Amino acid sequence: MAAFSREVGIPTEASLPHAFGNAFKNIAALIADADFTFKEVEEVKKFLEDPDAYAAANPVAAAPAAGGAAASAGAAKKEEKKVVEEEE
């Protein structure tokens, strides 16, 4: 419902959170390089200045990617073992 009303250009109760979220993204993009700031955008500006600091502060976000690779490698070994057993 929200996507349809946004495409048609009719604001509805379902589309209001999306409209405000998109408006905030647009404002943050406009003032990202400007000297003007306000409280809600300060966190965005800090992230844009040093994204590595946020990655170091949140190691859990990077862990599933590494864990997923290890799990898929383990699954590949199991499949390989099954193929060898079936051939014998």
N, C-alpha and C positions, 0 to 999 in steps of 0.2 A: 504494500500500500504506500509506504513511504517513497520508494523509488518511482512508482507511477506518478504520484502527486508532484514529486520534484521535476520529473520530465515534462509534465503538463504545465508546471509553473503555478500550481495551486497549493498554497501552504495548508497542511493539515496537522493535527496533533501528533501524528506518527512521524511526520517529516521534520518537525521542529528541532529535535536533538541533532539530526544530521545537518540541518541548515546552520545551526550555531557552531557545530564542529568544523564544518567547511569554512565558515567565516573566520574562525580562529586560525585555521591553517593558513588562510590567505593573508590575514594580518601579520602573522608570525613571519611568513615569507617576505612580506613587504619591508618589515623593519629589521630583518635579520642582519643586514649590513649597515643600517642607520644607527646614529648615536641615540636615537629616541628609544626609550624602553618603558615598560610598565610591569607591575608585579607578576602578572600571569605569564609573561614572555621571558622573564629572567632565566628560568630553568631551561627554556629552549635555547636561549643564547649561550648559556654555559655549556650545554651539550654540543652546540655547533662549534664552539671555540676549542673544546678538547674532548672528542668522543672516546678516546682511549681511557680517560679517567672513569667514564661510566662503564666501560667494558671490564676494567680491572675491579671496580666496585661490585660488579654483578657477575661473578664467575659461573653461576648456575646457568645463565643463559647460554654460555658456550659449552657447557658440559654435555647436554643432550646430543649435540652434534657429534662430539667425539665418541660418546657412548653408543650412539646409533651406528657409527662406522664399525665399532668393535663387534656389536651384536650382529650386523650383517655379515661380517667376516666369519664369525662363528657359525652362522646359518649356512654359509657357503661351504665351510668345511664339513658340516654334517651331511649336506647334500652330496658332496664329493665322496664321502665315506659310503653312503648308501649306493651310489652308482658302482663303486668298486665291489661291494658285496654282491650286488645283483649280477655282475659280470662273471663272478666265480661260480 
